[in-house]
Amino acid sequence: MAQTKRKRRTKHRGNAAGTVEARGRTGRPPTPEERKKQQRAARSQARVPKPPTWNAAIKKALLATAFIFIFLLVTNKFKVVPALVFAVLAMLLYIPSGYYLDSYMYRRYLRKQQQS
């Protein structure tokens, strides 16, 4: 009896998660230049920055404040009060400046993505 259903010519390419992945090359291995291009593209996609948050700015400011406090303790012969006062003032300055710097860099990244 003749076959009624036409056979497919290519394999189904879906995986268990439901995404379809490109098969890539099956004939020959990629040249070193092609490999470099693939790696460069993968690295650029992996470096997607996250939107800025106040929580991240606070964490960065606390880390910088801790370093400043320790540095001032060591250089000022372990005078705690002046080191603590200066560190708190630095933290109050670092929180908003860190957030706004992150938001500027994130907006700049988004503009570059829209242009290309």
Helices and strands as residue ranges (DSSP letters): H 32-46, H 54-75, H 80-115
